[in-house]
Amino acid sequence: MIRENSIKKRAQMDPIDQLRLHLIEQLEEKEKVRSSWKNTKKFSRKRKVK
């Protein structure tokens, strides 16, 4: 649902705003991946200690 709204908004925006929104989304994806990777690393360390 959120994706559809962002696509509709993107169609009405200027090319520069479209690009900016795209870059922001990419950064958010990277952060998600990074945080999940950190979490898995922490959990694996805890298991090894036990």
PyMOL Python script that loads the backbone (N, CA, C, O; Angstrom):
from pymol import cmd

cmd.read_pdbstr("""\
ATOM      1  N   MET A   1       0.837  -1.204   0.000  1.00  0.00           N
ATOM      2  CA  MET A   1       0.000   0.000   0.000  1.00  0.00           C
ATOM      3  C   MET A   1       0.877   1.262   0.000  1.00  0.00           C
ATOM      4  O   MET A   1       0.642   2.193  -0.770  1.00  0.00           O
ATOM      5  N   ILE A   2       1.873   1.275   0.860  1.00  0.00           N
ATOM      6  CA  ILE A   2       2.783   2.426   0.931  1.00  0.00           C
ATOM      7  C   ILE A   2       3.523   2.578  -0.399  1.00  0.00           C
ATOM      8  O   ILE A   2       3.690   3.690  -0.899  1.00  0.00           O
ATOM      9  N   ARG A   3       3.961   1.459  -0.965  1.00  0.00           N
ATOM     10  CA  ARG A   3       4.690   1.474  -2.237  1.00  0.00           C
ATOM     11  C   ARG A   3       3.847   2.119  -3.339  1.00  0.00           C
ATOM     12  O   ARG A   3       4.339   2.962  -4.090  1.00  0.00           O
ATOM     13  N   GLU A   4       2.592   1.725  -3.430  1.00  0.00           N
ATOM     14  CA  GLU A   4       1.703   2.270  -4.468  1.00  0.00           C
ATOM     15  C   GLU A   4       1.577   3.781  -4.337  1.00  0.00           C
ATOM     16  O   GLU A   4       1.619   4.502  -5.334  1.00  0.00           O
ATOM     17  N   ASN A   5       1.421   4.260  -3.103  1.00  0.00           N
ATOM     18  CA  ASN A   5       1.302   5.704  -2.874  1.00  0.00           C
ATOM     19  C   ASN A   5       2.571   6.424  -3.303  1.00  0.00           C
ATOM     20  O   ASN A   5       2.509   7.479  -3.934  1.00  0.00           O
ATOM     21  N   SER A   6       3.724   5.851  -2.960  1.00  0.00           N
ATOM     22  CA  SER A   6       4.994   6.502  -3.314  1.00  0.00           C
ATOM     23  C   SER A   6       5.171   6.545  -4.824  1.00  0.00           C
ATOM     24  O   SER A   6       5.715   7.513  -5.354  1.00  0.00           O
ATOM     25  N   ILE A   7       4.717   5.501  -5.527  1.00  0.00           N
ATOM     26  CA  ILE A   7       4.830   5.482  -6.995  1.00  0.00           C
ATOM     27  C   ILE A   7       3.925   6.566  -7.589  1.00  0.00           C
ATOM     28  O   ILE A   7       4.325   7.270  -8.516  1.00  0.00           O
ATOM     29  N   LYS A   8       2.713   6.698  -7.057  1.00  0.00           N
ATOM     30  CA  LYS A   8       1.800   7.730  -7.544  1.00  0.00           C
ATOM     31  C   LYS A   8       2.387   9.119  -7.302  1.00  0.00           C
ATOM     32  O   LYS A   8       2.343   9.976  -8.184  1.00  0.00           O
ATOM     33  N   LYS A   9       2.929   9.339  -6.121  1.00  0.00           N
ATOM     34  CA  LYS A   9       3.543  10.631  -5.811  1.00  0.00           C
ATOM     35  C   LYS A   9       4.723  10.885  -6.737  1.00  0.00           C
ATOM     36  O   LYS A   9       4.917  12.001  -7.219  1.00  0.00           O
ATOM     37  N   ARG A  10       5.509   9.841  -6.982  1.00  0.00           N
ATOM     38  CA  ARG A  10       6.701   9.968  -7.811  1.00  0.00           C
ATOM     39  C   ARG A  10       6.346  10.429  -9.224  1.00  0.00           C
ATOM     40  O   ARG A  10       7.096  11.184  -9.843  1.00  0.00           O
ATOM     41  N   ALA A  11       5.206   9.972  -9.725  1.00  0.00           N
ATOM     42  CA  ALA A  11       4.769  10.358 -11.068  1.00  0.00           C
ATOM     43  C   ALA A  11       4.471  11.862 -11.154  1.00  0.00           C
ATOM     44  O   ALA A  11       4.588  12.462 -12.222  1.00  0.00           O
ATOM     45  N   GLN A  12       4.089  12.459 -10.028  1.00  0.00           N
ATOM     46  CA  GLN A  12       3.744  13.891 -10.004  1.00  0.00           C
ATOM     47  C   GLN A  12       4.942  14.773  -9.661  1.00  0.00           C
ATOM     48  O   GLN A  12       4.870  15.995  -9.795  1.00  0.00           O
ATOM     49  N   MET A  13       6.035  14.168  -9.224  1.00  0.00           N
ATOM     50  CA  MET A  13       7.183  14.950  -8.756  1.00  0.00           C
ATOM     51  C   MET A  13       8.134  15.339  -9.880  1.00  0.00           C
ATOM     52  O   MET A  13       8.061  14.823 -10.995  1.00  0.00           O
ATOM     53  N   ASP A  14       9.029  16.267  -9.549  1.00  0.00           N
ATOM     54  CA  ASP A  14      10.101  16.647 -10.470  1.00  0.00           C
ATOM     55  C   ASP A  14      11.132  15.524 -10.536  1.00  0.00           C
ATOM     56  O   ASP A  14      11.257  14.748  -9.589  1.00  0.00           O
ATOM     57  N   PRO A  15      11.868  15.426 -11.638  1.00  0.00           N
ATOM     58  CA  PRO A  15      12.898  14.385 -11.767  1.00  0.00           C
ATOM     59  C   PRO A  15      13.913  14.390 -10.627  1.00  0.00           C
ATOM     60  O   PRO A  15      14.366  13.332 -10.189  1.00  0.00           O
ATOM     61  N   ILE A  16      14.268  15.577 -10.149  1.00  0.00           N
ATOM     62  CA  ILE A  16      15.250  15.673  -9.058  1.00  0.00           C
ATOM     63  C   ILE A  16      14.684  15.063  -7.785  1.00  0.00           C
ATOM     64  O   ILE A  16      15.377  14.331  -7.079  1.00  0.00           O
ATOM     65  N   ASP A  17      13.422  15.366  -7.492  1.00  0.00           N
ATOM     66  CA  ASP A  17      12.775  14.802  -6.315  1.00  0.00           C
ATOM     67  C   ASP A  17      12.642  13.283  -6.450  1.00  0.00           C
ATOM     68  O   ASP A  17      12.802  12.553  -5.472  1.00  0.00           O
ATOM     69  N   GLN A  18      12.352  12.816  -7.651  1.00  0.00           N
ATOM     70  CA  GLN A  18      12.256  11.375  -7.895  1.00  0.00           C
ATOM     71  C   GLN A  18      13.576  10.693  -7.552  1.00  0.00           C
ATOM     72  O   GLN A  18      13.609   9.667  -6.872  1.00  0.00           O
ATOM     73  N   LEU A  19      14.663  11.290  -8.039  1.00  0.00           N
ATOM     74  CA  LEU A  19      15.994  10.736  -7.797  1.00  0.00           C
ATOM     75  C   LEU A  19      16.308  10.727  -6.301  1.00  0.00           C
ATOM     76  O   LEU A  19      16.814   9.740  -5.768  1.00  0.00           O
ATOM     77  N   ARG A  20      16.004  11.830  -5.638  1.00  0.00           N
ATOM     78  CA  ARG A  20      16.268  11.944  -4.197  1.00  0.00           C
ATOM     79  C   ARG A  20      15.511  10.871  -3.425  1.00  0.00           C
ATOM     80  O   ARG A  20      16.072  10.224  -2.541  1.00  0.00           O
ATOM     81  N   LEU A  21      14.240  10.684  -3.758  1.00  0.00           N
ATOM     82  CA  LEU A  21      13.418   9.680  -3.092  1.00  0.00           C
ATOM     83  C   LEU A  21      14.001   8.292  -3.306  1.00  0.00           C
ATOM     84  O   LEU A  21      14.043   7.469  -2.391  1.00  0.00           O
ATOM     85  N   HIS A  22      14.454   8.047  -4.539  1.00  0.00           N
ATOM     86  CA  HIS A  22      15.043   6.755  -4.883  1.00  0.00           C
ATOM     87  C   HIS A  22      16.296   6.497  -4.054  1.00  0.00           C
ATOM     88  O   HIS A  22      16.486   5.396  -3.538  1.00  0.00           O
ATOM     89  N   LEU A  23      17.144   7.505  -3.927  1.00  0.00           N
ATOM     90  CA  LEU A  23      18.391   7.365  -3.158  1.00  0.00           C
ATOM     91  C   LEU A  23      18.096   7.127  -1.676  1.00  0.00           C
ATOM     92  O   LEU A  23      18.751   6.313  -1.026  1.00  0.00           O
ATOM     93  N   ILE A  24      17.113   7.840  -1.158  1.00  0.00           N
ATOM     94  CA  ILE A  24      16.723   7.667   0.248  1.00  0.00           C
ATOM     95  C   ILE A  24      16.250   6.233   0.478  1.00  0.00           C
ATOM     96  O   ILE A  24      16.616   5.609   1.474  1.00  0.00           O
ATOM     97  N   GLU A  25      15.439   5.713  -0.438  1.00  0.00           N
ATOM     98  CA  GLU A  25      14.953   4.336  -0.309  1.00  0.00           C
ATOM     99  C   GLU A  25      16.112   3.348  -0.324  1.00  0.00           C
ATOM    100  O   GLU A  25      16.120   2.386   0.444  1.00  0.00           O
ATOM    101  N   GLN A  26      17.099   3.581  -1.201  1.00  0.00           N
ATOM    102  CA  GLN A  26      18.268   2.709  -1.267  1.00  0.00           C
ATOM    103  C   GLN A  26      19.029   2.718   0.056  1.00  0.00           C
ATOM    104  O   GLN A  26      19.455   1.671   0.542  1.00  0.00           O
ATOM    105  N   LEU A  27      19.198   3.911   0.634  1.00  0.00           N
ATOM    106  CA  LEU A  27      19.904   4.034   1.915  1.00  0.00           C
ATOM    107  C   LEU A  27      19.170   3.276   3.015  1.00  0.00           C
ATOM    108  O   LEU A  27      19.787   2.589   3.828  1.00  0.00           O
ATOM    109  N   GLU A  28      17.849   3.408   3.030  1.00  0.00           N
ATOM    110  CA  GLU A  28      17.050   2.711   4.043  1.00  0.00           C
ATOM    111  C   GLU A  28      17.222   1.199   3.913  1.00  0.00           C
ATOM    112  O   GLU A  28      17.351   0.497   4.916  1.00  0.00           O
ATOM    113  N   GLU A  29      17.223   0.697   2.669  1.00  0.00           N
ATOM    114  CA  GLU A  29      17.425  -0.733   2.439  1.00  0.00           C
ATOM    115  C   GLU A  29      18.783  -1.176   2.975  1.00  0.00           C
ATOM    116  O   GLU A  29      18.886  -2.215   3.627  1.00  0.00           O
ATOM    117  N   LYS A  30      19.830  -0.385   2.701  1.00  0.00           N
ATOM    118  CA  LYS A  30      21.178  -0.709   3.185  1.00  0.00           C
ATOM    119  C   LYS A  30      21.198  -0.772   4.702  1.00  0.00           C
ATOM    120  O   LYS A  30      21.792  -1.682   5.280  1.00  0.00           O
ATOM    121  N   GLU A  31      20.551   0.193   5.350  1.00  0.00           N
ATOM    122  CA  GLU A  31      20.531   0.226   6.818  1.00  0.00           C
ATOM    123  C   GLU A  31      19.838  -1.009   7.389  1.00  0.00           C
ATOM    124  O   GLU A  31      20.295  -1.581   8.379  1.00  0.00           O
ATOM    125  N   LYS A  32      18.731  -1.418   6.760  1.00  0.00           N
ATOM    126  CA  LYS A  32      18.014  -2.621   7.203  1.00  0.00           C
ATOM    127  C   LYS A  32      18.934  -3.827   7.139  1.00  0.00           C
ATOM    128  O   LYS A  32      19.026  -4.612   8.084  1.00  0.00           O
ATOM    129  N   VAL A  33      19.617  -3.960   6.003  1.00  0.00           N
ATOM    130  CA  VAL A  33      20.510  -5.105   5.807  1.00  0.00           C
ATOM    131  C   VAL A  33      21.634  -5.069   6.840  1.00  0.00           C
ATOM    132  O   VAL A  33      21.975  -6.089   7.440  1.00  0.00           O
ATOM    133  N   ARG A  34      22.199  -3.888   7.036  1.00  0.00           N
ATOM    134  CA  ARG A  34      23.320  -3.741   7.966  1.00  0.00           C
ATOM    135  C   ARG A  34      22.901  -4.093   9.390  1.00  0.00           C
ATOM    136  O   ARG A  34      23.608  -4.823  10.084  1.00  0.00           O
ATOM    137  N   SER A  35      21.754  -3.574   9.827  1.00  0.00           N
ATOM    138  CA  SER A  35      21.295  -3.821  11.197  1.00  0.00           C
ATOM    139  C   SER A  35      20.972  -5.304  11.395  1.00  0.00           C
ATOM    140  O   SER A  35      21.285  -5.868  12.444  1.00  0.00           O
ATOM    141  N   SER A  36      20.357  -5.932  10.412  1.00  0.00           N
ATOM    142  CA  SER A  36      20.038  -7.350  10.527  1.00  0.00           C
ATOM    143  C   SER A  36      21.318  -8.184  10.581  1.00  0.00           C
ATOM    144  O   SER A  36      21.390  -9.175  11.308  1.00  0.00           O
ATOM    145  N   TRP A  37      22.328  -7.777   9.805  1.00  0.00           N
ATOM    146  CA  TRP A  37      23.605  -8.482   9.810  1.00  0.00           C
ATOM    147  C   TRP A  37      24.279  -8.350  11.173  1.00  0.00           C
ATOM    148  O   TRP A  37      24.824  -9.322  11.696  1.00  0.00           O
ATOM    149  N   LYS A  38      24.242  -7.149  11.746  1.00  0.00           N
ATOM    150  CA  LYS A  38      24.813  -6.930  13.080  1.00  0.00           C
ATOM    151  C   LYS A  38      24.107  -7.807  14.110  1.00  0.00           C
ATOM    152  O   LYS A  38      24.757  -8.424  14.955  1.00  0.00           O
ATOM    153  N   ASN A  39      22.785  -7.863  14.041  1.00  0.00           N
ATOM    154  CA  ASN A  39      22.016  -8.652  15.000  1.00  0.00           C
ATOM    155  C   ASN A  39      22.398 -10.123  14.919  1.00  0.00           C
ATOM    156  O   ASN A  39      22.602 -10.767  15.948  1.00  0.00           O
ATOM    157  N   THR A  40      22.495 -10.656  13.720  1.00  0.00           N
ATOM    158  CA  THR A  40      22.837 -12.070  13.561  1.00  0.00           C
ATOM    159  C   THR A  40      24.235 -12.331  14.102  1.00  0.00           C
ATOM    160  O   THR A  40      24.490 -13.372  14.709  1.00  0.00           O
ATOM    161  N   LYS A  41      25.136 -11.384  13.881  1.00  0.00           N
ATOM    162  CA  LYS A  41      26.507 -11.531  14.379  1.00  0.00           C
ATOM    163  C   LYS A  41      26.514 -11.571  15.908  1.00  0.00           C
ATOM    164  O   LYS A  41      27.193 -12.407  16.503  1.00  0.00           O
ATOM    165  N   LYS A  42      25.766 -10.675  16.539  1.00  0.00           N
ATOM    166  CA  LYS A  42      25.687 -10.636  18.000  1.00  0.00           C
ATOM    167  C   LYS A  42      25.140 -11.959  18.541  1.00  0.00           C
ATOM    168  O   LYS A  42      25.682 -12.518  19.494  1.00  0.00           O
ATOM    169  N   PHE A  43      24.075 -12.447  17.934  1.00  0.00           N
ATOM    170  CA  PHE A  43      23.452 -13.679  18.403  1.00  0.00           C
ATOM    171  C   PHE A  43      24.413 -14.858  18.276  1.00  0.00           C
ATOM    172  O   PHE A  43      24.505 -15.691  19.178  1.00  0.00           O
ATOM    173  N   SER A  44      25.119 -14.924  17.165  1.00  0.00           N
ATOM    174  CA  SER A  44      26.044 -16.037  16.954  1.00  0.00           C
ATOM    175  C   SER A  44      27.172 -15.988  17.993  1.00  0.00           C
ATOM    176  O   SER A  44      27.623 -17.031  18.467  1.00  0.00           O
ATOM    177  N   ARG A  45      27.626 -14.779  18.347  1.00  0.00           N
ATOM    178  CA  ARG A  45      28.663 -14.628  19.368  1.00  0.00           C
ATOM    179  C   ARG A  45      28.166 -15.127  20.721  1.00  0.00           C
ATOM    180  O   ARG A  45      28.879 -15.841  21.426  1.00  0.00           O
ATOM    181  N   LYS A  46      26.944 -14.749  21.077  1.00  0.00           N
ATOM    182  CA  LYS A  46      26.377 -15.165  22.361  1.00  0.00           C
ATOM    183  C   LYS A  46      26.301 -16.687  22.439  1.00  0.00           C
ATOM    184  O   LYS A  46      26.595 -17.271  23.482  1.00  0.00           O
ATOM    185  N   ARG A  47      25.909 -17.326  21.347  1.00  0.00           N
ATOM    186  CA  ARG A  47      25.811 -18.781  21.334  1.00  0.00           C
ATOM    187  C   ARG A  47      27.176 -19.415  21.566  1.00  0.00           C
ATOM    188  O   ARG A  47      27.297 -20.390  22.307  1.00  0.00           O
ATOM    189  N   LYS A  48      28.201 -18.858  20.931  1.00  0.00           N
ATOM    190  CA  LYS A  48      29.551 -19.407  21.073  1.00  0.00           C
ATOM    191  C   LYS A  48      30.037 -19.289  22.515  1.00  0.00           C
ATOM    192  O   LYS A  48      30.676 -20.201  23.040  1.00  0.00           O
ATOM    193  N   VAL A  49      29.727 -18.151  23.153  1.00  0.00           N
ATOM    194  CA  VAL A  49      30.159 -17.930  24.538  1.00  0.00           C
ATOM    195  C   VAL A  49      29.524 -18.973  25.459  1.00  0.00           C
ATOM    196  O   VAL A  49      30.191 -19.518  26.338  1.00  0.00           O
ATOM    197  N   LYS A  50      28.239 -19.246  25.254  1.00  0.00           N
ATOM    198  CA  LYS A  50      27.550 -20.241  26.076  1.00  0.00           C
ATOM    199  C   LYS A  50      28.096 -21.619  25.740  1.00  0.00           C
ATOM    200  O   LYS A  50      27.657 -22.614  26.317  1.00  0.00           O
TER     201      LYS A  50
END
""", "prot")
cmd.dss("prot")
cmd.show_as("cartoon", "prot")
cmd.util.cbc("prot")
cmd.orient("prot")
